[in-house]
Amino acid sequence: MRKIQMVDLKSQYEKIKSDVDAGIQEVIDSTSFINGPAVRNFQTELENYLGVKHVIPCANGTDALQVSMMALGLQPGDEVITTTFTFIATAEVIALLKLTPVVVDVDPDSFNIDPIAIRKAITPKTKAIVPVHLFGQCADMEAITEIAKEFKLVVIEDACQAIGADYIFKDGSRKKAGTVSEIGCTSFFPSKNLGCYGDGGAIFTNDDELAAQLRVVVNHGMTVRYYHDYIGVNSRLDSFQAAVLRVKLRLLDEYAAARTYAADYYDKAFANNPKLKTPFRSPFSSHVFHQYTLVTNAIDRNALQAFMTSKDIPAMIYYPVPMHLQKAYLDPRYKEGDFPVTEMLCSSVISLPMHTELDEEQLAYITSSLLEFVNNS
Ligand SMILES: *Cc1c(COP(=O)(O)O)cnc(C)c1O
């Protein structure tokens, strides 16, 4: 049996080696290292895949979020509502820009931001909402959009974990994650669903004016060469990374299907086990399984993780500490117990190996090992 990994990029690369190597060689041969044809072609291909007017490539997902907030002209003191159950980047850029992060709890089934909690957190200073499409499934965008319209707020989707997922509207129509609201952000970190071989990110929008402003901000706030009308940043997608992404974008739906195959296998093995809650499948989103996350009940989650490690099976805790209890973000507005759903999840979730290369032998070993622990505890 091949060694089980959380993410197996080596086995995946072996299948696409000739295309990836040729793409990288082409960049070297062209010496168009910065904003070369690979970046421009990838941008167009991603616009077509997502059905969005503008893709603005940038250096990583964290920058995508920061640049979005800068291009929207958010000002120090403006409040931005987001979830406390997320990767820290979401809150980090809010704090870096001296905006005020306002965090709220999540839905216990989808792990995504709770629209009712958003509504309660709105004040006259609120300017934006940042829903995170956590683990590969979209947040309740119709409910969030309705609130945003009512209070004239902008919505920035953090789609770093959900590229390729479909948001499904009540009328049955679909839009890709990150293209439902005014602005969406993604990351091409290697372990993400569309991952490159280093850092990368992108911003999506259908708004021409906003797209122009985003392009100015990622390029040193420059409108005409060497004329800087805004304070910007330097945030570019590397040409080598774009070359890798062009190959992998063509396979993104196939990759999602491979992840779903593994998720279905896990679901079947753990069905009706009172100690394990398998991932919720939302009626308003497809699931691209960035993570396969179980909620454990009445078992020692950390002992389960240690047991899996002893069986050479990696299992991860995403996330052990919510944003409002992180040392750097401690704030007198919040204390332990304020967001009970998130705090419950932080102490009970466990994520299993999830990638495009899991085979049946590995899945059988992972599920039987996990059940061995669960049934003996
Ligand atoms: C990965 C991730 C980010 C940041 O992406 P980087 O490319 O690592 O900067 C932001 N938000 C979420 C939810 C993520 O999972």
The ligand as an SDF file (V2000), in Angstrom:
LIG
                    3D

 15 15  0  0  0  0  0  0  0  0999 V2000
   -5.6790   28.9280    2.6580 C   0  0  0  0  0  0  0  0  0  0  0  0
   -6.6590   29.9100    3.1370 C   0  0  0  0  0  0  0  0  0  0  0  0
   -6.4020   31.2870    3.1040 C   0  0  0  0  0  0  0  0  0  0  0  0
   -5.0610   31.8670    2.7400 C   0  0  0  0  0  0  0  0  0  0  0  0
   -4.4780   31.4340    1.5840 O   0  0  0  0  0  0  0  0  0  0  0  0
   -2.8810   31.5760    1.3760 P   0  0  0  0  0  0  0  0  0  0  0  0
   -2.7400   31.3590   -0.0910 O   0  0  0  0  0  0  0  0  0  0  0  0
   -2.2390   30.5360    2.1960 O   0  0  0  0  0  0  0  0  0  0  0  0
   -2.5010   32.9470    1.7730 O   0  0  0  0  0  0  0  0  0  0  0  0
   -7.4020   32.1510    3.4920 C   0  0  0  0  0  0  0  0  0  0  0  0
   -8.5850   31.7100    3.9170 N   0  0  0  0  0  0  0  0  0  0  0  0
   -8.8730   30.3980    3.9980 C   0  0  0  0  0  0  0  0  0  0  0  0
  -10.2170   29.9670    4.4750 C   0  0  0  0  0  0  0  0  0  0  0  0
   -7.9140   29.4620    3.6240 C   0  0  0  0  0  0  0  0  0  0  0  0
   -8.1890   28.1570    3.7300 O   0  0  0  0  0  0  0  0  0  0  0  0
  1  2  1  0
  2  3  1  0
  2 14  2  0
  3  4  1  0
  3 10  2  0
  4  5  1  0
  5  6  1  0
  6  7  2  0
  6  8  1  0
  6  9  1  0
 10 11  1  0
 11 12  2  0
 12 13  1  0
 12 14  1  0
 14 15  1  0
M  END
$$$$
